[in-house]
């Protein structure tokens, strides 16, 4: 919550399956904050929330992904980090150092 650029970097590396490194995603997040408004940061981080939702079959409730990121960006990032841990990933280790990369689990829809 204190340093969201690290959290988004770790989330992005796992969601992108190592195609984007933690450092690259974190630096891009910081640059978006300097170059433009926080709206660009929210849009960038919101895209990863959508990818996670699609991969794990998560519901879009109680509100839209972009609203969550716009009104409480640090909380949304922490929630995504915890969701990856819930699915067996260790985001702090990066994609290439996962103990055993779990297969995506689909949650039952209500």
NORRA-V374602 format. One line per field, one symbol per residue. phi: phi as a letter, one per 40 degrees, with the letter a starting at -180 (. if undefined). burial: I if it has 24 or more other ideal C-beta (glycine too) atoms within 12 Angstrom, else O. A space follows every 50 residues. Layout:
phi=???
burial=???
This chain:
phi=.cbcccccccccccccfgcbcdcccccccccccccbcccccccccccccc cccccbgcccbcacdccccccadccccccccccccccgcbdccgccbcda cccdbccccc
burial=OOOIIIIIIIIIIIIIOOOIOIOOIIOIIIOIOOOOOOOOIIOIIIIIIO IIIOIIOIOOOOOOIOOIIOOOIIOIIIIIIOIIOOIOIOIOOIIOOOOO OOOOOOOOOO
